[in-house]
Amino acid sequence: MTQAREESVSGASAVRLPLWKVLAFLILTVLGFFICVELATRVFYTPSPPKEFRAFINPEWEIRDLYQRDPVVFWKFRPSQVLRVNSDIYGRFEIPINNQGFRGKDWPRAHPVDDYLRILVVGDSCVFGWGADADESFPEQMEKILNSDSRLSTPVDVMNAGTPGHSSYQALQVLKYWAKEYHPDWVIPFVGSNDALPCVGRNDLELARIPPKPAWREFIEQFRFWRLLEDVWRGFDSSGEDLQAMTQTALENMASGPRRVPVDQFEKNLLEMHRFSEEIGARNILLTRQSALPDPILDRYNETIRRIAQEKDIPLVEVAGRFLDYATAEVYANVEHDPVHPNSRGYGLIAGWTSEKLVQEMKKGASE
């Protein structure tokens, strides 16, 4: 009997695994579990954007798939992709995003010919061309118009640096970075509509002062499962800010509440764009902002644009006023739901007016 017991103990000892194998098995099991959970959440769960950005980003565009955070401009498109939009309001269209994270073709650092004209357009979704199919945004149509203009003897390259939701603050940061890289001859800011929006929580300058997240946090937030845990925790965290309530308060204060970029800061941003453009040897054209509905707040921003153009002798395209000559259905994508974004014809009009102003200024400069 004693011998049988010894044989049983000996058999148990024989199948005991080394510690490293046990640990490896546990690690692989846990890793496999999290991989399965991550795959499942990527299939069945769409996380919400960071709360400080949710009011500025089109809700149907999930930030982790199309956008990426940026410490300077808050958000930008992930480069080298195609946006496929299927909207009940705007219809279906596809937009290529280049390797710099902007709409359209890649921007060559060296042009095929030495003598050419480079134009940088900075701004928001009306620069980006929200609602317009490929080649139908205002900068893209402007490039076609200028390259077919017999009055110009040089090829023209128009770079569309617009991002949906961006304000004059973000456009200024885009200008300061990309103008140093590509040395444009002309810089055209088309901003104001997002600046005039009511502030939800923090304004743009306050967002800019938020310290960047540590590298480990940026890494872990790449995982969809972690984003799910964050959203679940946010739902139970009654002490946190309620974005829906903040947004509702901002809408209730539409006419009198704080703006994303106050008018005085908007003026400083435009003046800094002008100063920086002169510093790099570029000239500006300013454009007022259109709205299908009466908007006294936006009118204040347009008056600022007009005054700066007059004081600094900057060419001005009166988009807001000239749009009033057209029926709203002629120039807006869907005025019932959206009084801001033009349709293809509206973008074409802006492109034509801006192109004409640019050619006039170039001819004026050549004759002086």
Sequence and secondary structure as in RCSB ss.txt:
>XXXX:A:sequence
MTQAREESVSGASAVRLPLWKVLAFLILTVLGFFICVELATRVFYTPSPPKEFRAFINPEWEIRDLYQRDPVVFW
KFRPSQVLRVNSDIYGRFEIPINNQGFRGKDWPRAHPVDDYLRILVVGDSCVFGWGADADESFPEQMEKILNSDS
RLSTPVDVMNAGTPGHSSYQALQVLKYWAKEYHPDWVIPFVGSNDALPCVGRNDLELARIPPKPAWREFIEQFRF
WRLLEDVWRGFDSSGEDLQAMTQTALENMASGPRRVPVDQFEKNLLEMHRFSEEIGARNILLTRQSALPDPILDR
YNETIRRIAQEKDIPLVEVAGRFLDYATAEVYANVEHDPVHPNSRGYGLIAGWTSEKLVQEMKKGASE
>XXXX:A:secstr
 HHHHHHHHHHHHHH   HHHHHHHHHHHHHHHHHHHHHHHHHH      TTTTTTS TTS HHHHEEEETTTEE
EE SSEEEEEEETTTEEEEEEE TTSSBSS   SS SSSS EEEEEEESHHHHTTT  TT SHHHHHHHHHHT T
T  S EEEEEEE TT  HHHHHHHHHHHHHHH  SEEEEE  TTTTSB  SS HHHHHTS    HHHHHHTTSHH
HHHHHHHHHHH TTS  HHHHHHHHHHTTTTS BSS HHHHHHHHHHHHHHHHHTT EE EE    SS  HHHHH
HHHHHHHHHHHTT  EE HHHHHTTS HHHHEEETTTEEEEE HHHHHHHHHHHHHHHHHHHHHHHH 
